[in-house]
Amino acid sequence: MLVVSPKIDLKRTLDGYTAKPGEFRVLELPAMRYLMIDGAGDPNTAPEYRAALETLYPVAYKLKFLSKREMDRDYVVPPLEGLWWADDMTAFTGRRNKDEWLWTMMLLAPEWLDEAMVQQAVEQARSANEPPPRLNDLRLDVLNEGLCVQTLHVGPFDDEGPVLQRMHTEFVPENGLRMSGQHHEIYLSDVRRVAPERLRTILRQPVKRLG
């Protein structure tokens, strides 16, 4: 009898994808590898943002199919993630001036896949009739955030400000922590299919303990 290996869903197995609305949670995360592309500007209007997604997803799916075919390990492509920062961080928590935003968009690469397989997926994407537009900007890199605070935001992205303000100015200092590293978002919902008021986004901030 043919035995089919179960499809792995990293959202269900990795602790970093667990968060609840209204709760700030402190957790320690291991180093993880991501497919990454950097950019700048308003994600709603910047052409390079759309081009980043049009590059990340084709490579991620080719990597998934390689894993299934060559290793018999099928998995759900993890959710889109982003690192966000600006010279003045009130561009996020206050005035939300998206033109000032800098970002790195990312898709998690499962730990059992090596760099050679990732490069194979990139070359397969490059050989397509219409190669993804930012393949030359894509890299496989390690993100090592360590100690973090995170929560789940339910609702439109533009309503994140007050939640981040509480995290940054209340929870973090009141718990003997200080911020370090870049603001991190994990998009659990598909914006093409989910109404803005139902969007589920993990908001994460790396921190260090004072003293």
N, C-alpha and C positions, 0 to 999 in steps of 0.2 A: 504494500500500500504506500502511495506517495505521501510523504510527510512534508507539509508546507510550514516553513518557519513563520512565527507570528510577526506582524509588522510592529516595529518599535516606535512608540510615540514618546519622544524625549520630554514633552510637556508634562507627561505623567510620571516620569522617572527621575527627573532632575529637580532638586529642591529649589533652585533659583526661579522656577516657573510657578512657585506657590506664593500667593498673596491674597489678602482679604481687604475689601473696602473699609475705610475708617480705622484701620489698624496699621501702625508703623511697626515693622518687624526687623530685628537685627539678626543677620545671618552671616556666616563665613562661607565664601565661595571659592572653589578651586580655580586654577588657571584653565581657560578654555580657548579653543581655536575657532576662529571665525573667518569666513569670506568677508572681506571689507572693501569698501570704496569710500573715499573722502569727498567732501564738497562744501559748498557755502551757499547761503541765500535761502529765501522763502521756499519751503518744500512744496507749497501750492503752485508756485509759478516758475521756479528755477529749472531750466531745461536739464541741467546736469543732475538734478535729483531724480527726475523721471528716467534719465538715461542710466543712472546707477541701479535702479530697480530692474530696468530692462536688461541689465547685465547680470546682476546677482542671481535672479531666479533661473534663467536658462542654465547657468553653470551648476547651481544647486540641484536642479532636477537631473542633469546628466550625471552628477555625482551620486545621487540616489539610485539611478538605474545601474550604474557601474557597481555599486555596493550590492544590489540585489543579484545582478548577473554573475559577478565574479566571487562574491563572498557569501551569497545566500543570506544576506542580512538586509531586509527591506525596512524602510523607516519612513515616517511622516516628515516631510521637510519642515524644519522648525520655523517658528514665527519670525517675522522681520523684527529686527532690533535696531536701535539707533543711539549713538553717543551724540550729545548736543552741548555746545558751549558757545560763549561769546566773550569779547573783551570786557563787557559789562554784563554780569549775570542777571541784572534786573530786566534784561531783554527777554528773559524767560518768566520770571516770577512777577513782574510788574507790568511794564508797558508792552511786552510781547512784540517787540519790533523784529519781525522774522527776517527782514533783510540783513540783519546783523548776525544771524545765526551761522555757526559753523557746525558741521556734522560728519559723522562716519556711519554709514548704513551697513548692516551686518546680517549674515545668516550663519548660524552655528554649524560647524562641521563636526560630525560625530567623531569621537575619539579613536574609533577603530580604523579610520581611513587615514592613510599616510599622504605625504606631500606628492608622491608620484601619482597617486590616483587623482588627487585634486588637479594636478597639471594635465593629466589625461582628459579630465572633464573640460578644462579650459580649452584644450586643443580641439576637442570635438565641437565645442561651441564656435570656435574660430573658423572651422571648416564649413559651417552652415552657409546657405545661400545668402542670408542676411545676418552676418555676425553681430552679436551684441555690441552696442556702441562704445562701451568703456572697458573692454577687456584688458587693455593695456594699463588701466588704473586699478584693476582688481588685484588683491593680494590675500594670501593666507597668513594670518597673524594671530598671536596669542594675546588674550586679554586676561590680566591677573588683577582682579579688583579686590580680592580678600574680604575684609570686613565691610558690610554694606547695611544700609537701611532701605527698606522698600515697602510699598503699599500698592493696592490696586485702586486705580481711578476708573470709575464708570461714568461715561459721558463724553461730551465733545472735548477735543484736544485743547481748545481755547479756554476751557474751564479748569485746567490743571493748576493755574497760577496760585490760587489760595491753598491748595493741598501742598504744593511745593514750598510755599511760604511758611506753613506750619512745620513742615519737615525740617527746613533749613534753620528757622529762627527759634523754634520751640523744642521739638523733640530732640534734635541733634545736640544742642548745648545742654539741655536739661538732663541728658543721659551721659554726660561726661565724654562727649564725642566732638570731633571737628571734621568738617568736610574735606575730602581729598579725592582727586580724580574727577571724572566728568559725569554729568547727569546722563542717566541711562534709561531708555524707554524700551519696553517690550510690547509689541502690538499683538494681542491675543485675538483680536477681531479683524475680519476682512472689511476694510472701509467700503468696498464695492457692494457689499451685501448686508451690512449692518447699519441701522439708523444711528445718527450721531449720539443720541441720548443713551444708546445701549453699548457703545464702544467700551471695550475692556482693555486697559493699558496698565502694565506694571511700571511704576515710577521707582527708580533705584538711584541711590546716592552712595558711592563709596565713602567710607569714613575711617578715622583713626581714633583710638582712645587717647584722651588727654593724660599727660603724665607718663 
